[in-house]
Amino acid sequence: MTTLAHDSATLTRDALTVLQPGFTGTTAPDWLLRRLGEGLASVGLFGRNITSPEQLAALTAQLRAERDDVLVAIDEEGGDVTRLEVRAGSSFPGNLALGAVDDPELTRAVARELGRRLAECGVNLNWAPSADVNSNPDNPVIGVRSFGAEPGLVARHTAAYIEGLQSAGVAACTKHFPGHGDTAVDSHHALPRIDAGLDTLIARELVPFRAAVTAGTKAVMSAHILLPVLDPDLPATLSPAALHGLLRRPVADGGLGFDGLIVTDGMEMRAIADAYGIEHGSVMAIAAGADAICVGGGLADEDTVLRLRDALVTAVIEGRLAEERLAEAAARVRALGEWTRHSAGPRVAHGVEPAAGVGLAAARRALRVTPAGVPYEPVTGPAYVAAFTPVANIAVGEETPWGVGAELARLRPGTGTATYGWQDAEAGGVPALIENMLDTAADRRIVAVVRDVHRHPWMADALDALLAARPETVVVEMGVPQAPPVGALHIATHGAARVCGRAAAEVIVGIGAGDHPGD
């Protein structure tokens, strides 16, 4: 391998180009701007970087002043996973709600409006949608982020989402290939394993990804999951068999025929970092066929960028990574930057008209309301919201509010909210928890808010005890509905976005169709 100065400079630039790092703060640090001038071509944004649309637009303009084709990426799924509205909750319902409605035109409209807002803020690559088929209802990390458990439904909504998002000039990054829906482990914490056979994989997991490729998704994100049927040793992100042998392979040869950008999931996630380290893992990922290394959700400093850059350069010099493979990956990153530069300006989504209210309208349509055999009396005065709260999903984050308390308090002033977790049930037992709740609620109507109650025995026990004492309790399920409807009124929202909470609150107080104050 030659080490001439020109080749060394090119190699270093290509190594920077394939990185998608994050940073801290609401303005770009000097080191990041300097690296953009040296070849860095992508930046990942997180909730910590955003305070308002105006601030975000100023930040992306600052980045684009250094490099006009920079890819500014974000994890904005809508629904439970939002970065644009991380402190308020999303104005759009998530995938499960859209799947429950099952109107692809609505999904396309929601994604188009979400893309328009991203484009106006200068964001041009969205790490969305999730094309995972949520076939395991106990899945701890996907759940409401999936359009559903049926491959055909997930496929048609994945395609509609991609078409809507990209019509606004924002590149879609369909995830998590080859499918994270049948896992019982969160890859943020450990390496999940899916033991499905090849026939199952083809008929279930791959169906939405084939639809995504057909719909023209500009990028695909790999998953840190082990599928022995594809590769008995390496997770998909590091597996040539999964990335080159399946995702890239021509359709005529049994592959998906994808020729766009392959982005890794966060390399600091423990499924990769614990077993391989982020430097070695990043080299392996590029060698396997990935084009861009996502890092920065937890590691967000210049040292990380330099360590990864140097690891890639050293791997090429030592013959562990082909220089042509690194150059190919960098070329794909630059090509996508050019597409976004010509598809939409930093603050304009060309040809896309605002669709105000589409998110709330979708959330209302997604509700499934079940009277439990008795007439329902709407809440007319201040209520007491008991939020049964599971441990936060890392992808969602702890800072994003959820529930119906804020929206119910807006409609019924004086409404209060209390949060109950597994620690409360374990500390004094469920009877003591319910006794305390009833004492606090006094004579107010109780609204119990749960999230994936079927996955949390303590939550199910507490809900049963509450309903035995107060059968008039309203129950709102904001996760994946699996358990039988219970309560004087049971509302399944199919997600915990702010608009889902508002739609549920309207039903609780008896607001009907055509009578929605504040739209």
C-alpha positions in Angstrom: 0.0 0.0 0.0 1.5 3.4 -1.0 1.7 6.1 1.5 2.5 9.1 -0.8 1.4 12.4 0.6 -1.4 12.8 -2.0 -2.7 9.4 -1.3 -2.4 9.9 2.5 -4.4 13.1 2.3 -7.1 11.4 0.2 -7.2 8.5 2.6 -7.6 10.8 5.6 -10.3 12.8 3.9 -12.3 9.6 2.9 -12.0 8.3 6.5 -13.5 11.5 7.8 -16.2 11.5 5.1 -17.7 8.2 6.2 -18.3 9.3 9.8 -21.6 10.7 11.1 -20.6 12.2 14.5 -22.6 14.1 17.1 -21.6 17.0 19.4 -22.9 18.8 22.4 -24.3 22.2 22.5 -26.8 24.2 20.4 -24.1 25.8 18.2 -21.4 24.0 16.3 -18.1 23.8 18.1 -15.0 25.0 16.4 -13.5 21.5 16.1 -16.6 20.3 14.2 -16.4 23.3 11.7 -12.7 22.6 11.2 -13.3 19.0 10.5 -16.0 19.8 7.9 -13.3 21.8 6.1 -11.0 18.7 6.2 -13.5 16.2 4.7 -16.2 15.5 7.3 -19.4 15.3 5.3 -22.1 14.4 7.9 -23.3 15.5 11.3 -25.8 13.8 13.6 -28.2 15.9 15.7 -29.9 14.8 18.9 -32.3 16.4 21.4 -29.5 18.0 23.2 -28.7 20.1 20.2 -32.2 21.6 19.7 -34.2 24.2 21.5 -36.4 25.7 18.8 -36.9 25.6 15.0 -35.3 29.0 14.7 -32.2 27.9 16.7 -32.0 24.6 14.7 -32.1 26.6 11.4 -29.3 28.8 12.6 -27.3 25.8 13.6 -27.7 24.0 10.3 -26.9 27.3 8.4 -23.7 27.5 10.5 -22.8 24.0 9.4 -23.7 24.6 5.7 -21.6 27.7 5.6 -18.6 25.4 6.0 -19.8 22.8 3.6 -22.9 23.3 1.4 -23.5 19.6 0.8 -23.2 18.5 4.4 -25.6 15.8 5.5 -27.4 16.9 8.6 -29.0 13.8 10.1 -31.5 13.4 12.9 -33.5 10.6 14.5 -37.0 12.1 14.0 -39.5 9.2 13.7 -42.4 11.2 15.0 -44.5 9.6 17.7 -42.5 8.5 20.7 -39.1 9.2 19.1 -38.7 12.9 18.5 -35.8 15.3 18.5 -37.5 18.3 17.0 -40.0 18.4 19.9 -38.0 16.5 22.5 -39.1 18.6 25.4 -42.8 19.0 24.4 -43.7 15.7 22.7 -44.3 15.2 19.0 -47.0 16.9 16.9 -47.2 13.6 14.9 -48.3 10.2 15.9 -45.8 7.4 15.4 -45.8 4.4 13.1 -48.1 2.1 15.1 -50.8 4.7 15.1 -50.5 5.2 11.4 -50.5 1.4 10.9 -53.7 1.2 13.0 -55.4 3.7 10.7 -54.0 1.8 7.7 -54.4 4.7 5.2 -51.2 4.9 3.2 -52.2 8.4 1.9 -52.4 9.6 5.5 -49.0 8.1 6.3 -47.6 9.8 3.1 -49.1 13.1 4.2 -47.7 12.9 7.8 -44.2 12.0 6.5 -44.4 14.9 4.0 -45.3 17.4 6.6 -42.6 16.1 8.9 -40.1 16.3 6.1 -41.2 19.8 5.3 -40.5 20.9 8.9 -37.1 19.2 8.9 -36.2 20.8 5.6 -37.2 24.2 6.8 -34.8 23.7 9.7 -32.0 22.6 7.4 -32.1 18.9 8.2 -31.7 16.7 5.1 -31.3 13.1 6.3 -33.7 11.4 8.7 -32.9 8.2 10.4 -36.4 6.9 9.7 -38.7 5.1 9.1 -38.6 2.0 11.1 -39.5 -0.9 8.8 -39.3 -3.5 11.5 -42.2 -6.0 11.7 -43.1 -6.1 15.4 -43.8 -9.8 15.4 -42.7 -10.2 19.0 -45.2 -8.2 21.2 -42.6 -8.3 24.1 -40.1 -6.4 22.0 -38.5 -3.9 24.4 -37.1 -1.4 21.9 -39.4 -1.4 18.8 -43.0 -1.7 19.8 -45.0 1.4 18.8 -42.1 2.4 16.5 -43.3 -0.3 14.1 -46.2 0.1 11.8 -47.5 -3.3 13.0 -47.0 -7.1 13.1 -48.1 -7.9 9.6 -45.4 -7.7 6.9 -47.7 -6.4 4.1 -49.1 -3.6 6.2 -45.6 -2.6 7.4 -44.4 -2.7 3.7 -47.0 -0.4 2.3 -46.7 2.2 5.1 -42.9 2.1 4.9 -43.1 2.9 1.2 -45.6 5.7 1.8 -43.5 7.2 4.5 -40.4 7.2 2.3 -42.2 8.8 -0.6 -43.7 11.5 1.6 -40.5 12.3 3.4 -38.4 12.4 0.3 -40.9 14.5 -1.6 -39.8 17.3 0.9 -36.2 16.9 -0.1 -35.2 14.9 3.0 -33.5 11.6 2.5 -35.1 8.6 4.3 -32.9 6.1 6.1 -35.0 3.0 6.5 -34.1 0.9 9.6 -33.1 -1.5 11.2 -32.0 -3.9 8.5 -32.6 -6.8 8.3 -35.3 -6.4 10.9 -35.4 -5.8 14.7 -39.0 -6.7 15.3 -38.5 -10.3 16.6 -36.1 -9.4 19.4 -36.5 -9.6 23.1 -33.3 -7.7 23.8 -32.5 -4.0 23.3 -29.3 -3.7 21.2 -28.5 -0.6 23.2 -27.7 -3.0 26.1 -26.7 -6.3 24.5 -26.6 -8.2 21.3 -30.0 -9.6 20.3 -30.3 -12.9 18.4 -33.0 -13.9 16.0 -33.1 -17.6 15.3 -35.7 -17.4 12.5 -35.1 -19.6 9.4 -34.4 -18.1 5.9 -38.0 -18.7 4.7 -39.3 -16.8 7.7 -36.8 -14.0 7.2 -37.8 -13.7 3.5 -41.6 -13.8 4.2 -41.5 -11.5 7.2 -38.5 -9.3 8.0 -37.4 -8.6 4.4 -40.8 -7.7 3.0 -40.8 -4.0 4.2 -37.1 -3.6 3.2 -37.8 -4.8 -0.4 -40.7 -2.2 -0.5 -38.4 0.5 0.8 -35.8 -0.2 -1.9 -38.6 -0.2 -4.6 -39.9 3.1 -3.1 -36.4 4.6 -3.6 -35.1 5.0 0.0 -31.9 6.9 -0.2 -30.3 5.1 2.8 -30.7 2.0 4.9 -29.6 1.6 8.5 -28.1 -1.7 9.6 -29.1 -3.4 12.9 -26.8 -4.7 15.6 -28.5 -8.1 15.7 -27.3 -11.6 15.1 -29.2 -13.8 12.6 -27.4 -17.1 12.4 -29.2 -18.0 9.2 -27.3 -15.2 7.5 -24.1 -15.2 9.6 -23.5 -17.4 12.6 -20.8 -15.2 14.1 -21.2 -11.5 13.2 -24.1 -9.1 13.8 -25.6 -7.6 10.6 -23.8 -4.3 10.9 -20.4 -6.2 10.7 -21.5 -9.0 8.4 -20.5 -9.1 4.7 -23.2 -11.8 4.3 -25.9 -9.4 5.5 -24.8 -6.2 3.9 -23.0 -7.2 0.7 -24.5 -10.6 0.3 -28.1 -9.8 0.9 -28.8 -6.0 0.9 -26.5 -5.2 -2.0 -26.8 -8.4 -4.0 -28.9 -8.0 -7.2 -32.6 -9.0 -7.0 -32.0 -11.5 -9.8 -29.5 -13.3 -7.5 -31.9 -13.3 -4.5 -30.8 -10.0 -2.9 -32.5 -6.7 -2.4 -30.5 -4.8 -5.0 -29.9 -1.7 -2.9 -27.3 0.7 -4.2 -27.8 3.6 -1.9 -26.1 4.6 1.4 -25.8 2.0 4.2 -25.6 3.7 7.6 -24.8 1.8 10.8 -26.8 2.1 13.9 -25.0 3.9 16.7 -21.6 2.2 17.1 -21.4 3.1 20.8 -24.3 0.8 21.5 -23.2 -2.1 23.7 -24.1 -4.8 21.1 -21.1 -3.5 19.2 -19.0 -1.6 21.7 -18.7 -4.3 24.3 -17.7 -7.1 22.0 -15.6 -5.3 19.4 -14.9 -1.7 20.5 -16.0 1.2 18.4 -12.7 1.6 16.5 -12.4 -2.1 15.4 -16.2 -2.3 15.0 -16.2 0.7 12.6 -13.4 -0.8 10.5 -15.3 -4.1 10.3 -18.5 -2.3 9.4 -17.0 -0.5 6.5 -15.2 -3.6 5.3 -18.5 -5.5 5.5 -20.3 -3.0 3.2 -21.5 -0.1 5.4 -20.8 3.4 4.0 -21.4 5.6 7.0 -20.6 5.2 10.7 -23.2 6.6 13.0 -21.6 7.7 16.3 -22.4 10.5 18.7 -25.5 9.6 20.6 -23.3 9.0 23.7 -19.8 9.8 22.4 -19.9 13.4 21.1 -16.4 14.8 21.1 -13.5 15.5 18.7 -11.4 12.7 20.2 -13.9 10.1 19.1 -13.9 11.5 15.6 -10.1 11.4 15.4 -9.8 7.9 16.9 -12.3 6.5 14.3 -10.6 8.4 11.5 -7.2 7.1 12.5 -8.5 3.6 13.0 -9.8 3.5 9.4 -6.6 5.0 8.0 -4.5 2.5 9.9 -6.6 -0.4 8.8 -6.1 0.5 5.1 -2.3 1.0 5.6 -2.1 -2.4 7.3 -4.2 -4.2 4.7 -7.2 -4.9 6.9 -9.5 -2.6 4.9 -9.4 -2.2 1.2 -8.7 1.3 0.1 -11.2 0.9 -2.7 -13.9 -0.1 -0.2 -13.3 3.1 1.9 -13.3 5.2 -1.3 -16.5 3.6 -2.5 -18.2 4.3 0.9 -17.0 8.0 0.9 -18.3 8.4 -2.7 -21.8 7.2 -1.6 -21.8 9.7 1.2 -20.9 12.6 -1.1 -23.4 11.4 -3.7 -26.2 11.6 -1.1 -25.0 15.1 -0.1 -25.3 16.2 -3.7 -28.8 14.8 -3.9 -30.0 16.7 -0.9 -28.3 19.8 -2.0 -30.3 19.8 -5.3 -33.5 18.4 -3.9 -34.1 21.1 -1.2 -32.3 24.1 0.0 -31.3 24.4 3.6 -34.6 26.0 4.7 -37.0 25.2 1.9 -39.0 22.1 1.0 -39.7 22.8 -2.6 -43.3 22.2 -3.8 -44.6 21.1 -0.5 -47.5 23.0 1.0 -47.9 23.0 4.8 -50.4 20.5 6.1 -51.3 22.0 9.5 -53.2 19.7 11.7 -52.5 16.5 9.8 -50.7 15.0 12.9 -53.6 15.6 15.3 -56.1 14.4 12.7 -54.1 11.1 12.3 -53.9 10.7 16.1 -57.6 11.0 16.4 -58.2 8.4 13.7 -55.8 6.0 15.4 -57.8 5.8 18.7 -59.6 2.6 19.5 -62.2 3.3 22.1 -63.9 0.4 23.9 -66.7 0.9 26.5 -66.4 -2.0 28.9 -70.1 -2.9 29.0 -71.3 0.1 31.0 -72.4 3.6 29.9 -69.5 6.0 30.0 -69.9 9.3 31.8 -67.4 11.9 30.5 -65.1 13.6 33.0 -66.6 17.0 33.8 -64.3 18.2 36.5 -60.7 18.0 37.6 -59.4 14.4 37.3 -56.6 12.5 38.8 -54.2 10.9 36.3 -52.2 7.9 37.5 -49.4 7.3 35.1 -47.9 3.8 35.4 -44.5 4.4 34.0 -42.1 1.7 32.8 -38.3 2.1 32.5 -37.6 4.5 29.6 -36.7 3.1 26.3 -33.2 4.6 25.4 -34.3 5.3 21.8 -37.2 7.4 23.2 -35.2 9.1 26.0 -36.3 10.1 29.4 -36.8 13.9 28.7 -39.7 13.6 26.3 -43.0 13.9 28.2 -45.8 11.5 27.5 -49.3 10.7 28.8 -52.6 12.5 28.9 -52.1 14.7 32.1 -51.0 17.9 30.4 -53.8 17.8 27.8 -56.4 16.8 30.3 -55.4 19.6 32.6 -55.8 22.0 29.7 -59.4 20.8 29.1 -60.2 20.2 32.8 -58.2 22.7 34.9 -57.2 21.4 38.3 -56.4 17.9 37.0 -53.3 16.5 38.6 -50.9 13.8 37.6 -48.9 11.3 39.8 -46.3 8.9 38.4 -46.0 5.3 39.7 -43.1 2.9 38.8 -42.1 -0.6 39.5 -40.1 0.7 42.5 -43.4 1.9 44.1 -45.0 -1.4 43.6 -42.0 -3.3 45.0 -41.4 -1.0 47.9 -44.7 -1.3 49.7 -46.6 -3.7 47.6 -49.5 -3.1 45.2 -52.2 -2.8 47.9 -50.3 0.0 49.6 -49.7 1.7 46.2 -53.4 1.7 45.4 -54.4 2.8 48.9 -52.1 5.8 48.6 -53.5 6.6 45.2 -57.1 6.5 46.4 -56.3 8.7 49.3 -54.6 11.2 47.0 -57.3 11.1 44.4 -60.1 11.7 47.0 -63.3 12.0 45.0 -61.8 12.8 41.7 -62.2 10.6 38.7 -59.1 8.5 38.1 -57.6 8.1 34.6 -55.0 5.3 34.6 -52.4 5.6 31.9 -50.3 2.5 31.0 -47.7 1.7 28.5 -47.3 -1.9 27.3 -49.2 -3.2 30.3 -48.8 -6.8 28.9 -45.0 -6.6 29.4 -45.0 -5.4 33.0 -46.7 -7.7 35.6 -46.5 -5.1 38.3 -48.4 -2.7 36.1 -51.1 -5.3 35.3 -51.5 -6.1 39.0 -51.7 -2.5 40.0 -54.3 -1.8 37.3 -56.4 -4.8 38.4 -56.4 -3.6 42.0 -57.3 -0.1 41.0 -60.2 -1.2 38.9 -61.5 -3.5 41.7 -61.6 -0.4 43.9 -62.7 2.1 41.3 -64.5 0.4 38.4 -65.3 3.8 36.9 -61.6 4.4 36.2 -60.7 5.3 32.6 -57.8 3.4 31.2 -55.5 4.7 28.5 -53.0 2.3 26.9 -50.3 4.3 25.1 -48.1 1.3 24.1 -48.8 -1.7 22.0 -52.3 -2.9 23.0 -52.3 -6.6 23.8 -54.3 -7.1 27.0 -58.1 -7.2 26.9 -59.7 -3.7 27.2 -60.7 -2.9 30.8 -62.2 0.1 32.7 -65.3 2.2 32.3 -63.6 3.4 29.1 -60.5 1.9 27.5 -58.6 4.0 24.9 -55.8 2.6 22.9 -53.8 5.4 21.4 -51.1 3.3 19.7 -48.3 5.6 20.9 -47.4 8.2 23.5 -46.9 11.3 21.4 -48.3 14.6 22.6 -51.0 14.5 19.9 -52.0 11.0 21.0 -52.5 12.3 24.5 -54.5 15.2 23.2 -56.8 12.9 21.1 -57.4 10.7 24.2 -58.1 13.6 26.5 -60.7 14.9 24.1 -62.6 11.5 24.3 -62.2 11.4 28.1 -64.0 14.8 28.5 -66.6 14.0 25.8 -65.5 16.2 22.9 -66.9 14.7 19.8 -66.1 14.9 16.1 -66.3 18.4 14.8 -66.0 19.9 18.3 -62.3 20.3 18.8 -61.4 23.6 20.5 -58.0 25.0 19.7 -57.4 23.3 16.4 
